Amino acid sequence: MLLLRGKIVRFRLSPEGEKALSELFSSSSVQALVEDVDELGAWILLDRQGPDDPRTVLLLKWDYFATAVVEVEPEVPTREKLDIGFRPKGT
């Protein structure tokens, strides 16, 4: 789940999540910045006005969402050239 940390993620709430969070969110999905993840769920950033303002985070329990969509950058593969064969001694 470290893939979610530090990313903006769109969560589709589960029926249990819709019921539990109906006072906070009016739709069945929410997009938020994931501050951290742990065994309880994803800690998402709710309100932040400026860089010096305190952060308000909400625990979005694993059971409270059905899917999470996040954009990731593909890893650029590094290819190491392997020498195959024999080399003369001393080179």
Phi and psi in radians as a Rosetta constraint file:
Dihedral C 1 N 2 CA 2 C 2 CIRCULARHARMONIC -1.126 0.35
Dihedral N 2 CA 2 C 2 N 3 CIRCULARHARMONIC -0.304 0.35
Dihedral C 2 N 3 CA 3 C 3 CIRCULARHARMONIC -1.046 0.35
Dihedral N 3 CA 3 C 3 N 4 CIRCULARHARMONIC -0.500 0.35
Dihedral C 3 N 4 CA 4 C 4 CIRCULARHARMONIC -1.414 0.35
Dihedral N 4 CA 4 C 4 N 5 CIRCULARHARMONIC -0.503 0.35
Dihedral C 4 N 5 CA 5 C 5 CIRCULARHARMONIC -1.046 0.35
Dihedral N 5 CA 5 C 5 N 6 CIRCULARHARMONIC 2.247 0.35
Dihedral C 5 N 6 CA 6 C 6 CIRCULARHARMONIC 1.385 0.35
Dihedral N 6 CA 6 C 6 N 7 CIRCULARHARMONIC 0.093 0.35
Dihedral C 6 N 7 CA 7 C 7 CIRCULARHARMONIC -1.940 0.35
Dihedral N 7 CA 7 C 7 N 8 CIRCULARHARMONIC 2.692 0.35
Dihedral C 7 N 8 CA 8 C 8 CIRCULARHARMONIC -1.479 0.35
Dihedral N 8 CA 8 C 8 N 9 CIRCULARHARMONIC 2.159 0.35
Dihedral C 8 N 9 CA 9 C 9 CIRCULARHARMONIC -2.199 0.35
Dihedral N 9 CA 9 C 9 N 10 CIRCULARHARMONIC 2.446 0.35
Dihedral C 9 N 10 CA 10 C 10 CIRCULARHARMONIC -1.757 0.35
Dihedral N 10 CA 10 C 10 N 11 CIRCULARHARMONIC 2.076 0.35
Dihedral C 10 N 11 CA 11 C 11 CIRCULARHARMONIC -1.801 0.35
Dihedral N 11 CA 11 C 11 N 12 CIRCULARHARMONIC 2.298 0.35
Dihedral C 11 N 12 CA 12 C 12 CIRCULARHARMONIC -1.693 0.35
Dihedral N 12 CA 12 C 12 N 13 CIRCULARHARMONIC 2.083 0.35
Dihedral C 12 N 13 CA 13 C 13 CIRCULARHARMONIC -1.241 0.35
Dihedral N 13 CA 13 C 13 N 14 CIRCULARHARMONIC 2.543 0.35
Dihedral C 13 N 14 CA 14 C 14 CIRCULARHARMONIC -1.356 0.35
Dihedral N 14 CA 14 C 14 N 15 CIRCULARHARMONIC 2.897 0.35
Dihedral C 14 N 15 CA 15 C 15 CIRCULARHARMONIC -0.955 0.35
Dihedral N 15 CA 15 C 15 N 16 CIRCULARHARMONIC -0.694 0.35
Dihedral C 15 N 16 CA 16 C 16 CIRCULARHARMONIC -1.121 0.35
Dihedral N 16 CA 16 C 16 N 17 CIRCULARHARMONIC -0.706 0.35
Dihedral C 16 N 17 CA 17 C 17 CIRCULARHARMONIC -1.183 0.35
Dihedral N 17 CA 17 C 17 N 18 CIRCULARHARMONIC -0.702 0.35
Dihedral C 17 N 18 CA 18 C 18 CIRCULARHARMONIC -1.035 0.35
Dihedral N 18 CA 18 C 18 N 19 CIRCULARHARMONIC -0.743 0.35
Dihedral C 18 N 19 CA 19 C 19 CIRCULARHARMONIC -1.180 0.35
Dihedral N 19 CA 19 C 19 N 20 CIRCULARHARMONIC -0.811 0.35
Dihedral C 19 N 20 CA 20 C 20 CIRCULARHARMONIC -1.213 0.35
Dihedral N 20 CA 20 C 20 N 21 CIRCULARHARMONIC -0.553 0.35
Dihedral C 20 N 21 CA 21 C 21 CIRCULARHARMONIC -1.915 0.35
Dihedral N 21 CA 21 C 21 N 22 CIRCULARHARMONIC 0.288 0.35
Dihedral C 21 N 22 CA 22 C 22 CIRCULARHARMONIC -1.058 0.35
Dihedral N 22 CA 22 C 22 N 23 CIRCULARHARMONIC -0.480 0.35
Dihedral C 22 N 23 CA 23 C 23 CIRCULARHARMONIC -1.328 0.35
Dihedral N 23 CA 23 C 23 N 24 CIRCULARHARMONIC -0.398 0.35
Dihedral C 23 N 24 CA 24 C 24 CIRCULARHARMONIC -1.646 0.35
Dihedral N 24 CA 24 C 24 N 25 CIRCULARHARMONIC -0.669 0.35
Dihedral C 24 N 25 CA 25 C 25 CIRCULARHARMONIC -2.180 0.35
Dihedral N 25 CA 25 C 25 N 26 CIRCULARHARMONIC 2.304 0.35
Dihedral C 25 N 26 CA 26 C 26 CIRCULARHARMONIC -1.571 0.35
Dihedral N 26 CA 26 C 26 N 27 CIRCULARHARMONIC -0.240 0.35
Dihedral C 26 N 27 CA 27 C 27 CIRCULARHARMONIC -1.985 0.35
Dihedral N 27 CA 27 C 27 N 28 CIRCULARHARMONIC 3.056 0.35
Dihedral C 27 N 28 CA 28 C 28 CIRCULARHARMONIC -1.504 0.35
Dihedral N 28 CA 28 C 28 N 29 CIRCULARHARMONIC 0.061 0.35
Dihedral C 28 N 29 CA 29 C 29 CIRCULARHARMONIC -2.415 0.35
Dihedral N 29 CA 29 C 29 N 30 CIRCULARHARMONIC 2.731 0.35
Dihedral C 29 N 30 CA 30 C 30 CIRCULARHARMONIC -2.497 0.35
Dihedral N 30 CA 30 C 30 N 31 CIRCULARHARMONIC 2.460 0.35
Dihedral C 30 N 31 CA 31 C 31 CIRCULARHARMONIC -1.961 0.35
Dihedral N 31 CA 31 C 31 N 32 CIRCULARHARMONIC 2.298 0.35
Dihedral C 31 N 32 CA 32 C 32 CIRCULARHARMONIC -2.726 0.35
Dihedral N 32 CA 32 C 32 N 33 CIRCULARHARMONIC 2.806 0.35
Dihedral C 32 N 33 CA 33 C 33 CIRCULARHARMONIC -1.448 0.35
Dihedral N 33 CA 33 C 33 N 34 CIRCULARHARMONIC 2.235 0.35
Dihedral C 33 N 34 CA 34 C 34 CIRCULARHARMONIC -1.532 0.35
Dihedral N 34 CA 34 C 34 N 35 CIRCULARHARMONIC 1.988 0.35
Dihedral C 34 N 35 CA 35 C 35 CIRCULARHARMONIC -1.340 0.35
Dihedral N 35 CA 35 C 35 N 36 CIRCULARHARMONIC -0.735 0.35
Dihedral C 35 N 36 CA 36 C 36 CIRCULARHARMONIC -2.773 0.35
Dihedral N 36 CA 36 C 36 N 37 CIRCULARHARMONIC 2.857 0.35
Dihedral C 36 N 37 CA 37 C 37 CIRCULARHARMONIC -2.336 0.35
Dihedral N 37 CA 37 C 37 N 38 CIRCULARHARMONIC 2.559 0.35
Dihedral C 37 N 38 CA 38 C 38 CIRCULARHARMONIC -2.623 0.35
Dihedral N 38 CA 38 C 38 N 39 CIRCULARHARMONIC -2.929 0.35
Dihedral C 38 N 39 CA 39 C 39 CIRCULARHARMONIC -1.156 0.35
Dihedral N 39 CA 39 C 39 N 40 CIRCULARHARMONIC -0.337 0.35
Dihedral C 39 N 40 CA 40 C 40 CIRCULARHARMONIC -1.442 0.35
Dihedral N 40 CA 40 C 40 N 41 CIRCULARHARMONIC -0.602 0.35
Dihedral C 40 N 41 CA 41 C 41 CIRCULARHARMONIC 2.752 0.35
Dihedral N 41 CA 41 C 41 N 42 CIRCULARHARMONIC -2.715 0.35
Dihedral C 41 N 42 CA 42 C 42 CIRCULARHARMONIC -1.788 0.35
Dihedral N 42 CA 42 C 42 N 43 CIRCULARHARMONIC 2.277 0.35
Dihedral C 42 N 43 CA 43 C 43 CIRCULARHARMONIC -1.640 0.35
Dihedral N 43 CA 43 C 43 N 44 CIRCULARHARMONIC 1.949 0.35
Dihedral C 43 N 44 CA 44 C 44 CIRCULARHARMONIC -1.882 0.35
Dihedral N 44 CA 44 C 44 N 45 CIRCULARHARMONIC 2.543 0.35
Dihedral C 44 N 45 CA 45 C 45 CIRCULARHARMONIC -1.417 0.35
Dihedral N 45 CA 45 C 45 N 46 CIRCULARHARMONIC 2.200 0.35
Dihedral C 45 N 46 CA 46 C 46 CIRCULARHARMONIC -1.683 0.35
Dihedral N 46 CA 46 C 46 N 47 CIRCULARHARMONIC -1.127 0.35
Dihedral C 46 N 47 CA 47 C 47 CIRCULARHARMONIC -2.149 0.35
Dihedral N 47 CA 47 C 47 N 48 CIRCULARHARMONIC 2.342 0.35
Dihedral C 47 N 48 CA 48 C 48 CIRCULARHARMONIC -2.734 0.35
Dihedral N 48 CA 48 C 48 N 49 CIRCULARHARMONIC 2.059 0.35
Dihedral C 48 N 49 CA 49 C 49 CIRCULARHARMONIC -1.543 0.35
Dihedral N 49 CA 49 C 49 N 50 CIRCULARHARMONIC -0.951 0.35
Dihedral C 49 N 50 CA 50 C 50 CIRCULARHARMONIC -2.323 0.35
Dihedral N 50 CA 50 C 50 N 51 CIRCULARHARMONIC 3.022 0.35
Dihedral C 50 N 51 CA 51 C 51 CIRCULARHARMONIC -1.136 0.35
Dihedral N 51 CA 51 C 51 N 52 CIRCULARHARMONIC -0.428 0.35
Dihedral C 51 N 52 CA 52 C 52 CIRCULARHARMONIC -1.699 0.35
Dihedral N 52 CA 52 C 52 N 53 CIRCULARHARMONIC -0.082 0.35
Dihedral C 52 N 53 CA 53 C 53 CIRCULARHARMONIC -1.311 0.35
Dihedral N 53 CA 53 C 53 N 54 CIRCULARHARMONIC 2.581 0.35
Dihedral C 53 N 54 CA 54 C 54 CIRCULARHARMONIC -1.136 0.35
Dihedral N 54 CA 54 C 54 N 55 CIRCULARHARMONIC 2.652 0.35
Dihedral C 54 N 55 CA 55 C 55 CIRCULARHARMONIC -1.634 0.35
Dihedral N 55 CA 55 C 55 N 56 CIRCULARHARMONIC 2.414 0.35
Dihedral C 55 N 56 CA 56 C 56 CIRCULARHARMONIC -1.933 0.35
Dihedral N 56 CA 56 C 56 N 57 CIRCULARHARMONIC 2.016 0.35
Dihedral C 56 N 57 CA 57 C 57 CIRCULARHARMONIC -1.990 0.35
Dihedral N 57 CA 57 C 57 N 58 CIRCULARHARMONIC 2.662 0.35
Dihedral C 57 N 58 CA 58 C 58 CIRCULARHARMONIC -2.160 0.35
Dihedral N 58 CA 58 C 58 N 59 CIRCULARHARMONIC 2.380 0.35
Dihedral C 58 N 59 CA 59 C 59 CIRCULARHARMONIC -1.424 0.35
Dihedral N 59 CA 59 C 59 N 60 CIRCULARHARMONIC 2.046 0.35
Dihedral C 59 N 60 CA 60 C 60 CIRCULARHARMONIC -1.766 0.35
Dihedral N 60 CA 60 C 60 N 61 CIRCULARHARMONIC 1.732 0.35
Dihedral C 60 N 61 CA 61 C 61 CIRCULARHARMONIC -1.049 0.35
Dihedral N 61 CA 61 C 61 N 62 CIRCULARHARMONIC 2.630 0.35
Dihedral C 61 N 62 CA 62 C 62 CIRCULARHARMONIC -0.966 0.35
Dihedral N 62 CA 62 C 62 N 63 CIRCULARHARMONIC -0.644 0.35
Dihedral C 62 N 63 CA 63 C 63 CIRCULARHARMONIC -1.254 0.35
Dihedral N 63 CA 63 C 63 N 64 CIRCULARHARMONIC -0.249 0.35
Dihedral C 63 N 64 CA 64 C 64 CIRCULARHARMONIC -1.496 0.35
Dihedral N 64 CA 64 C 64 N 65 CIRCULARHARMONIC -0.135 0.35
Dihedral C 64 N 65 CA 65 C 65 CIRCULARHARMONIC -2.323 0.35
Dihedral N 65 CA 65 C 65 N 66 CIRCULARHARMONIC 2.585 0.35
Dihedral C 65 N 66 CA 66 C 66 CIRCULARHARMONIC -1.631 0.35
Dihedral N 66 CA 66 C 66 N 67 CIRCULARHARMONIC -0.647 0.35
Dihedral C 66 N 67 CA 67 C 67 CIRCULARHARMONIC -2.484 0.35
Dihedral N 67 CA 67 C 67 N 68 CIRCULARHARMONIC 2.757 0.35
Dihedral C 67 N 68 CA 68 C 68 CIRCULARHARMONIC -2.339 0.35
Dihedral N 68 CA 68 C 68 N 69 CIRCULARHARMONIC 2.289 0.35
Dihedral C 68 N 69 CA 69 C 69 CIRCULARHARMONIC -2.025 0.35
Dihedral N 69 CA 69 C 69 N 70 CIRCULARHARMONIC 2.200 0.35
Dihedral C 69 N 70 CA 70 C 70 CIRCULARHARMONIC -2.448 0.35
Dihedral N 70 CA 70 C 70 N 71 CIRCULARHARMONIC 2.476 0.35
Dihedral C 70 N 71 CA 71 C 71 CIRCULARHARMONIC -1.556 0.35
Dihedral N 71 CA 71 C 71 N 72 CIRCULARHARMONIC 2.366 0.35
Dihedral C 71 N 72 CA 72 C 72 CIRCULARHARMONIC -2.229 0.35
Dihedral N 72 CA 72 C 72 N 73 CIRCULARHARMONIC 2.595 0.35
Dihedral C 72 N 73 CA 73 C 73 CIRCULARHARMONIC -1.467 0.35
Dihedral N 73 CA 73 C 73 N 74 CIRCULARHARMONIC 2.303 0.35
Dihedral C 73 N 74 CA 74 C 74 CIRCULARHARMONIC -1.168 0.35
Dihedral N 74 CA 74 C 74 N 75 CIRCULARHARMONIC 2.499 0.35
Dihedral C 74 N 75 CA 75 C 75 CIRCULARHARMONIC -1.314 0.35
Dihedral N 75 CA 75 C 75 N 76 CIRCULARHARMONIC 2.344 0.35
Dihedral C 75 N 76 CA 76 C 76 CIRCULARHARMONIC -1.464 0.35
Dihedral N 76 CA 76 C 76 N 77 CIRCULARHARMONIC 2.039 0.35
Dihedral C 76 N 77 CA 77 C 77 CIRCULARHARMONIC -1.204 0.35
Dihedral N 77 CA 77 C 77 N 78 CIRCULARHARMONIC 2.448 0.35
Dihedral C 77 N 78 CA 78 C 78 CIRCULARHARMONIC -1.836 0.35
Dihedral N 78 CA 78 C 78 N 79 CIRCULARHARMONIC 2.283 0.35
Dihedral C 78 N 79 CA 79 C 79 CIRCULARHARMONIC -1.907 0.35
Dihedral N 79 CA 79 C 79 N 80 CIRCULARHARMONIC 2.107 0.35
Dihedral C 79 N 80 CA 80 C 80 CIRCULARHARMONIC -1.625 0.35
Dihedral N 80 CA 80 C 80 N 81 CIRCULARHARMONIC 2.325 0.35
Dihedral C 80 N 81 CA 81 C 81 CIRCULARHARMONIC -1.418 0.35
Dihedral N 81 CA 81 C 81 N 82 CIRCULARHARMONIC 2.099 0.35
Dihedral C 81 N 82 CA 82 C 82 CIRCULARHARMONIC -1.721 0.35
Dihedral N 82 CA 82 C 82 N 83 CIRCULARHARMONIC 2.262 0.35
Dihedral C 82 N 83 CA 83 C 83 CIRCULARHARMONIC -1.398 0.35
Dihedral N 83 CA 83 C 83 N 84 CIRCULARHARMONIC 2.243 0.35
Dihedral C 83 N 84 CA 84 C 84 CIRCULARHARMONIC -2.053 0.35
Dihedral N 84 CA 84 C 84 N 85 CIRCULARHARMONIC 2.325 0.35
Dihedral C 84 N 85 CA 85 C 85 CIRCULARHARMONIC 2.038 0.35
Dihedral N 85 CA 85 C 85 N 86 CIRCULARHARMONIC -2.847 0.35
Dihedral C 85 N 86 CA 86 C 86 CIRCULARHARMONIC -1.847 0.35
Dihedral N 86 CA 86 C 86 N 87 CIRCULARHARMONIC 2.604 0.35
Dihedral C 86 N 87 CA 87 C 87 CIRCULARHARMONIC -2.134 0.35
Dihedral N 87 CA 87 C 87 N 88 CIRCULARHARMONIC 2.562 0.35
Dihedral C 87 N 88 CA 88 C 88 CIRCULARHARMONIC -1.116 0.35
Dihedral N 88 CA 88 C 88 N 89 CIRCULARHARMONIC 2.562 0.35
Dihedral C 88 N 89 CA 89 C 89 CIRCULARHARMONIC -1.053 0.35
Dihedral N 89 CA 89 C 89 N 90 CIRCULARHARMONIC 2.410 0.35
Dihedral C 89 N 90 CA 90 C 90 CIRCULARHARMONIC 1.626 0.35
Dihedral N 90 CA 90 C 90 N 91 CIRCULARHARMONIC 0.042 0.35
